[in-house]
């Protein structure tokens, strides 16, 4: 019995628009893949997001769901540079 893959998708623009990057594991530096982050879709799992690379800076905890703009996860800016599955 295989478990569903855990996944989070980062979008550069609000409303799940623009360039996007699908991630299914811890990532220490998202900057090469997505320059800014204005919306997020969490398909499964719980994730901790960080404003800086290497899991540093302000942290945001996201559960499964749709976040059409960064205010939805109480973000102060469109900067998400690393993420960790928790």
N, C-alpha and C positions, 0 to 999 in steps of 0.2 A: 504494500500500500504506500504510494508516494504522496508526500505532503505537497500542497500547492506552493509554488515558488513565491517567496516574499519579494515585493517590488514596490519601489517608489519612483515616480516620474517627475522630473524638474522641467519647468517650462520657462523660457526667457520672458514671455509676455503674459499679461493678465488674461484670465479666462481660458487658460490651457492653449494658448496660441504661441506661434513662433517656434524657434528651434527648441528641441527638447532632448532630454537624456534620461534613459531608463537605467535604474540602478537596483541591484539585488543583493548587495553586500556592503560592508563597511568601505568607505572611500575617504582617504585622507586629503585629497585635493580634487575638487570638482571643476576648478576654474578652466582647465583645458577643454572641457566638454560643454559647459554652459556658463556664459560670461556673467549673466545676472539671473535672478530667480524671482519671478513675479507671480507664479502659481505652481501648485504642487498637487499631484494626485497620489494618494497612498492606497495602493490596491490591497495590500496585506501587510501584517506586522505592525510593530510600533518602532518609531525611528526618533533618534535624537539628531537634530540638525545644529550646525555650528556656523557662525558668521565668518570664522577664519579657518584657514587650512590646519591640518593636523589636530582636529577636534578641539579647537580653542576658540575663545571669544564667547559672545552671547550664545546661549543654548535655547533650542526650541524643541518641545516634545510633541510629536504628531502621531495620532492614531489613524486607523483606516478612515478614509474619507476624502472629500474634494475641498481644496483650499484655493479659490479663484483669484485671490490676491494676498499679498504678504501681511496685510492687517488681520487676515483670518487666523494666522498662527501667532499673532501679537508681535510680528516682526517690526523692527524699526527702520529697515531698509530692504532692498532687494538683493542683499549680499548673503548667499549661502555657499560656503566654500568646502564643507566636509559634512559627512553624515555617518551615523553608526546605527546598526540594527540593535535593538535592545529587547 
